[in-house]
């Protein structure tokens, strides 16, 4: 009886700990950014997680740099994996930017932008971590 009670308490303790972690939420968002062949020069590709309260992404919750300032030539469309990790609990918009001027803000005339948008629109979709396969395209300049 004593052994069963001890084992039962240990399992209960683990389950309570797991429940607390799950209730706190958070986690990671992963996926691929597809860079089309029309993007002539990929200078600095960054992926940004932006809190629901910050849809314009003025203060990103997290930024991941995927390509350094090396001027990578894109000959064929390619998928570049990304991972936003240890995000606090909440909902996020996910964007990618060819950030040529290192300011984490989109310059409409010179920088390609992409995001996890509703099909055929520029309406961003909120993502709640943990989330996988949050895939989207970088949109080439016209």
Beta strands, then each sheet from edge to edge (+ up, - down):
strand 1: 27-35
strand 2: 41-42
strand 3: 45-51
strand 4: 62-65
strand 5: 72-73
strand 6: 78-87
strand 7: 91-98
strand 8: 113-115
strand 9: 127-128
strand 10: 136-139
sheet 1: 4+ 3- 7+ 8- 10+ 1+ 6-
sheet 2: 2+ 5-
sheet 3: 4+ 3- 7+ 9-
end
